[in-house]
């Protein structure tokens, strides 16, 4: 019998906005959004005070300001974000080196050797929470379970500043009453299609037979049903792919294909995160790419080769935006009325600083 794993998913609460409120005392207790300070900007993160008015990440800034007239708009401060993230990862490494970063503000941890039960995992997560608060003045929510899917869902349900566990053997029961949209990859469009078939909860999805799963999802059906049953054997991937560094975000609301300004704001935030990771690792990139998941769940990728290696967030952003504009043009030429569900920026063809430099394409 395979040993039950103890997986933690840690997710910092309103990370960018919380760092701003920590570092700027005048912002504490007030509605704050991290975004470009223009009406065509997009909210990258917002405080819980702003969320009380209905403000959400990936929301156009002008809508956020209509919902919350007193909203305070702050620029990104990626040096502070990266420093906080590094401090928190240092805390994690006191217990395990099996850490899979998802972004600056969240990570999976396999703590099975030091916490061989869910109860022990919860105790460890509780210590992590206190250490994060003591060392960074930030709060973090944890989900503790035997697999990544349940741990991530649990951390989300426990926010803010929560700690939620899923008993080993109780994964399916934990998932069953939850909305089917909690499963990764099921967005509004698929949600609507499932609702038409009478499937609104994860438990109903788990109960599908082979034929029903295949009809609804094709070859992805059996994998999706297994997840709905609480089965997720994906390992923790602790080592970053040495060939690329990337960051991506799933949007709260689909972005119109023609909303270039909205996409640009998101790409800029992602480019800054990628650049911060490159700087931290002493690397440069010679190739920048974008990843797009459209409203029909197709994934597209475009890339741009630079004339000189760089770790500049500005250069990475401009190259990513050029890739995105090219993809939009292709979709429009093909007559595809798509919306965008996910955006990602990748730095590939990585080199060290001793690589000979030439003039940059985006000087």
C-alpha positions in Angstrom: 0.0 0.0 0.0 1.4 3.4 -1.0 2.2 5.8 1.9 -0.2 8.7 2.2 1.6 11.9 1.4 1.3 15.2 3.4 1.0 18.1 0.9 0.8 21.7 2.0 -0.4 24.5 -0.2 0.6 27.9 1.1 -1.0 31.0 -0.4 -0.2 34.5 0.9 -3.3 36.7 1.5 -3.8 39.5 -1.0 0.0 39.4 -1.3 0.9 42.5 -3.4 -1.7 44.7 -1.6 -0.7 43.3 1.8 3.0 44.2 1.1 1.9 47.7 0.2 -0.1 48.1 3.4 2.7 46.7 5.4 5.3 49.1 4.0 3.0 52.2 3.8 1.2 52.6 7.1 -1.2 55.2 5.6 -2.7 52.4 3.5 -3.6 50.1 6.4 -7.3 49.4 6.7 -8.1 51.2 3.4 -9.2 49.8 0.0 -6.0 49.4 -2.1 -5.5 48.2 -5.6 -2.1 47.4 -7.3 -2.5 48.6 -10.8 -1.4 51.1 -13.5 -2.8 54.4 -12.4 -4.9 55.0 -15.5 -8.5 54.3 -16.3 -7.4 51.7 -18.9 -5.4 49.8 -16.3 -6.2 46.4 -14.8 -6.2 45.5 -11.1 -3.3 43.1 -10.4 -4.2 42.6 -6.7 -6.4 44.3 -4.2 -6.8 44.4 -0.4 -9.6 42.8 1.4 -11.1 46.2 2.2 -11.4 46.7 -1.6 -12.8 43.3 -2.1 -15.7 44.2 0.2 -16.8 46.6 -2.6 -16.6 43.9 -5.2 -13.2 44.8 -6.6 -11.3 41.8 -7.9 -8.0 41.0 -9.6 -8.0 41.3 -13.5 -10.9 43.8 -13.2 -10.5 46.9 -15.4 -9.4 49.7 -13.1 -12.2 52.1 -14.1 -14.8 49.5 -13.0 -13.0 49.0 -9.7 -13.0 52.8 -9.2 -16.8 52.9 -9.9 -17.4 50.2 -7.4 -15.1 51.8 -4.8 -14.8 55.6 -5.3 -12.2 55.8 -2.5 -10.0 53.1 -4.0 -6.3 53.9 -3.6 -4.2 52.8 -6.6 -0.6 51.8 -5.9 2.1 50.9 -8.4 3.9 47.5 -8.2 7.0 47.2 -6.0 8.5 43.9 -7.1 11.7 44.3 -5.1 9.6 44.2 -2.0 7.5 41.3 -3.2 10.6 39.3 -4.1 12.2 39.9 -0.8 9.1 38.8 1.1 8.8 35.7 -1.1 12.5 34.8 -0.5 12.1 35.2 3.3 9.0 32.9 3.3 10.7 30.3 1.2 13.6 30.3 3.6 11.1 29.4 6.4 9.8 26.6 4.3 13.3 25.2 3.7 13.8 24.7 7.4 11.5 21.7 7.1 11.7 20.5 3.4 13.4 21.0 0.1 10.4 19.6 -1.7 9.0 23.0 -2.6 7.2 23.8 -5.9 6.8 27.5 -6.3 3.6 28.5 -8.3 4.2 32.3 -8.1 5.9 34.7 -5.7 2.9 34.3 -3.3 2.1 30.6 -3.4 3.8 27.2 -3.3 3.2 23.5 -2.8 5.3 21.6 -0.2 5.7 17.9 0.3 6.4 17.5 4.1 5.8 13.8 4.4 9.2 12.9 5.9 8.8 15.4 8.7 5.0 15.3 9.0 3.8 11.8 8.1 0.2 12.5 8.9 -2.3 15.2 8.1 -2.5 16.1 11.7 1.3 16.6 11.9 1.1 18.5 8.6 -1.4 20.9 10.2 0.8 21.5 13.2 3.7 22.3 10.9 1.6 24.6 8.8 0.5 26.4 12.0 4.2 27.0 12.9 4.9 28.3 9.4 2.0 30.7 9.7 3.4 32.1 12.9 6.9 32.4 11.5 5.7 34.1 8.4 3.8 36.6 10.5 6.7 37.2 12.8 9.4 37.6 10.1 7.4 39.4 7.3 4.3 40.9 9.0 2.2 39.1 6.4 -0.5 36.4 6.7 -0.6 33.2 4.8 -3.3 30.6 4.3 -2.6 26.8 4.2 -4.4 23.8 2.9 -3.2 20.4 4.1 -4.1 17.2 2.3 -2.8 14.1 0.7 -2.6 15.6 -2.8 -2.1 18.9 -4.5 -5.7 19.4 -5.8 -7.3 19.1 -2.3 -4.5 21.1 -0.6 -5.0 24.0 -3.1 -8.7 24.1 -2.8 -8.5 23.9 1.0 -6.2 26.9 1.2 -8.5 28.9 -1.0 -11.6 28.0 1.2 -9.7 28.9 4.3 -8.8 32.5 3.3 -7.8 34.8 4.7 -5.3 33.7 7.3 -6.8 30.2 7.4 -5.6 26.6 7.9 -7.9 23.9 6.5 -7.2 20.2 6.5 -8.6 17.3 4.4 -8.4 14.0 6.2 -6.6 11.2 4.4 -9.3 9.0 2.8 -11.8 11.8 2.9 -10.8 13.6 -0.3 -13.9 12.7 -2.3 -16.2 13.6 0.5 -14.5 17.0 0.9 -14.8 17.7 -2.8 -18.3 16.4 -3.4 -20.5 19.3 -2.3 -18.2 22.0 -3.8 -19.1 23.8 -7.1 -17.7 22.0 -10.1 -15.8 25.2 -11.0 -13.4 24.5 -8.2 -11.7 21.9 -10.3 -8.7 23.3 -12.3 -9.5 24.0 -15.9 -13.3 24.3 -15.5 -14.2 27.9 -16.3 -17.4 29.8 -16.9 -18.0 28.3 -20.4 -17.5 24.7 -19.3 -19.5 25.4 -16.1 -22.5 26.5 -18.2 -22.2 23.4 -20.4 -22.1 21.2 -17.3 -25.0 23.0 -15.8 -27.1 22.2 -18.9 -26.2 18.5 -18.3 -27.4 18.8 -14.7 -23.9 18.8 -13.2 -23.2 21.6 -10.7 -21.1 19.9 -8.0 -17.9 18.0 -8.0 -19.7 15.0 -6.6 -21.9 14.8 -9.6 -18.8 15.0 -11.8 -17.2 12.2 -9.9 -20.3 10.0 -10.5 -20.0 10.1 -14.3 -19.4 6.8 -16.1 -16.8 6.4 -18.9 -19.2 7.2 -21.7 -20.6 10.3 -20.0 -17.1 11.6 -19.2 -15.9 11.1 -22.7 -18.9 12.8 -24.2 -18.5 15.9 -22.1 -14.7 16.2 -22.1 -13.2 13.9 -24.7 -9.9 12.2 -23.8 -9.6 14.6 -20.8 -12.7 13.1 -19.3 -11.2 10.2 -17.3 -8.5 12.5 -15.8 -11.0 15.1 -14.8 -13.4 12.5 -13.2 -10.4 11.1 -11.2 -9.7 14.5 -9.8 -13.3 14.9 -8.9 -13.0 11.7 -7.0 -10.1 13.1 -5.0 -7.4 11.2 -6.9 -4.3 13.3 -7.8 -0.9 11.7 -7.9 1.0 14.6 -9.4 4.4 15.0 -7.6 5.9 18.1 -6.2 8.3 19.5 -8.8 10.9 21.1 -6.7 13.5 22.1 -9.2 12.9 24.9 -11.7 13.3 24.0 -15.3 16.8 25.4 -16.0 15.8 26.2 -19.6 13.1 28.7 -18.7 11.5 30.9 -16.1 7.8 31.7 -16.3 4.8 33.2 -14.5 1.1 33.0 -15.4 -2.3 34.0 -14.1 -5.8 32.8 -14.7 -8.1 35.8 -15.0 -11.1 36.2 -12.8 -13.1 37.3 -15.8 -12.3 36.5 -19.5 -10.6 39.4 -21.3 -11.9 40.6 -24.7 -9.6 40.0 -27.6 -9.6 43.6 -28.5 -8.7 44.8 -24.9 -5.0 45.3 -25.6 -4.7 47.8 -22.8 -6.0 45.2 -20.3 -3.8 42.5 -21.6 -0.8 44.9 -21.5 -1.3 45.7 -17.8 -1.4 42.0 -17.0 1.7 41.2 -19.1 3.6 44.0 -17.5 3.0 42.5 -14.0 4.0 39.0 -15.2 7.1 40.4 -16.9 8.2 42.1 -13.7 7.8 38.9 -11.8 9.8 36.9 -14.4 12.5 39.6 -14.4 12.7 39.5 -10.6 13.3 35.8 -10.7 16.0 36.1 -13.4 17.8 38.7 -11.3 17.6 36.6 -8.2 19.1 33.6 -10.1 21.7 35.7 -11.9 20.3 34.8 -15.3 19.5 36.6 -18.5 17.0 35.6 -21.2 17.5 35.6 -25.0 13.9 34.5 -25.9 10.6 35.8 -24.5 7.3 34.0 -25.0 3.7 34.4 -24.1 1.1 31.7 -23.3 -2.6 32.3 -23.9 -5.4 30.0 -22.9 -8.5 31.1 -24.8 -12.2 30.8 -23.8 -12.5 27.6 -25.8 -9.6 26.1 -23.6 -7.1 26.0 -26.5 -3.6 27.0 -25.5 -1.5 29.2 -27.8 2.2 30.2 -27.6 4.2 32.8 -29.4 7.8 33.9 -28.8 10.3 36.6 -29.7 14.0 36.1 -29.9 16.0 39.1 -28.6 19.2 40.5 -30.1 20.9 40.6 -26.7 20.3 38.7 -23.4 18.5 40.7 -20.7 16.9 40.6 -17.3 15.1 43.9 -17.9 11.4 43.8 -17.0 10.8 46.5 -19.6 12.4 44.6 -22.4 10.6 41.4 -21.4 7.3 43.2 -21.2 7.7 44.8 -24.7 8.7 41.5 -26.3 5.7 39.7 -24.6 3.3 42.5 -25.7 4.6 42.2 -29.3 4.0 38.4 -29.1 0.5 38.9 -27.8 -0.4 41.5 -30.4 0.8 39.1 -33.1 -1.4 36.4 -31.7 -4.4 38.7 -31.6 -3.9 39.7 -35.2 -3.8 36.0 -36.2 -7.0 35.3 -34.3 -8.8 38.3 -35.8 -7.6 37.4 -39.3 -9.0 33.9 -38.8 -12.3 35.3 -37.6 -12.1 33.7 -34.2 -14.2 35.7 -31.6 -12.2 34.5 -28.7 -11.8 35.7 -25.1 -8.7 35.2 -23.0 -8.8 33.1 -19.8 -5.1 32.9 -18.9 -2.0 34.8 -19.7 1.6 33.8 -19.1 5.1 35.2 -19.8 8.1 33.0 -20.2 11.8 33.8 -20.4 13.7 31.0 -22.3 17.2 30.4 -23.7 18.7 31.4 -20.4 22.3 32.4 -20.1 24.6 33.8 -17.4 26.0 37.3 -17.2 29.3 36.3 -18.8 27.6 35.8 -22.2 28.8 38.4 -24.7 26.3 41.3 -25.1 25.1 43.0 -28.2 22.6 45.8 -28.7 19.1 45.0 -27.6 16.2 44.8 -30.0 14.3 47.1 -27.6 17.0 49.6 -26.7 
